[in-house]
Amino acid sequence: MAGKGNNPMAIRHDVENLTRRGNIFYWRARVPSAFVKCQPGSRLSLSLHCSDHKKAQAIGRKLNMLVAELILRWKKTTLTLRQVLSSAICFIADFLQ
């Protein structure tokens, strides 16, 4: 049996929110509760487009930090949720290229 649970297709790794399906790593995290307009239990999911475990761990850690920074930035500024998410999407797109 691979990983936690009974699903051999999705395997959890040392980095929070990092899973592997087949040979490809994914980052899948809950939408922070600070973003109250999203449905409870909503998730963000990104394919990292890589099969290298060390590279996926580094990307996963950076994405986890990005979410934490977004929450802090949104709480400390007058930016709207849409502005914060827009900047996050641009950052992630640049990061994954």
N, C-alpha and C positions, 0 to 999 in steps of 0.2 A: 504494500500500500504506500503510495507516495504522499508525503506531506500530511497535514491535518485533515480530518474529515474523510469522507468516502469518495471524493472526486479525484481520480488519478490525473485528470487533465490540467487542473489548476494547482500549482505547487507554490506555497509560501516560502519566502526566503528571509534572510537575516534582516533585511531592510523593510521597515514598515511600508505597507501598501504595494509592495513589489510581488508580482506573481508571474509564473511562466506557464504559457499554454503552448504545448508542442515545443518548438525551439525558440519561440519569440517571447520576450519579456514585456509585461504590461505594468503600468502604474495605475492602481485603482483605489481611490480614496473616497471617504464619505464627504459630502458637501458640508463645510463647517456650519455649525448651528448659528453662527453670527449672521449668516445669509438666510434670514428668516423667510424670505419669499419663495425659497425652494421647498419642494415637498420633503417632509421628514424621510430620512433614509435614502435620499438621492445620492448618486455617486458620480464622481468624475472618473473617466476611464480613458487612458491614452496608451496606444501601442508605442513602445520605445523603438521599434524597428531594429532591434538588435538581439543577437543570441549569445553575446559575450556576457558572462555572469558579472565580472568585475565592472565592466562598463555600465551595465544595467543598474548595479548597486550605486554607482556614483550618480547616475542620472536620477534614480529614485530618491536618494538623499537630497539632491538639489531641488527636486520638485516638492518634497516634504517641507524644506526650508521656505520655498516660495509661498506655499499655502500659509505657513505660520506668519511670514512677513506681510502677506496680503491682509490677513486678519488684523494685525497690528496697525498697518497703514490705514485701513478703512476706519478703524475705531479712533485714530488720532487726527484724522484730517476731515475736511468738508467734502471730500470726493464722494460721488454717488457710487453705489454698488456697481452700476453699469460701467463707470469710468475705471474702477479698480479691476473689474473682470476683463475689460477691454485691454488694459495694459498687461494683464497676466497672460491673455491669449497671445498677444504680440511677443511677449518674452518667451513663452513656451515654443512658439513657432520658430523664432530665431534660434533658440537653444537646441531644438531637434534637427536643425539643418546642418 
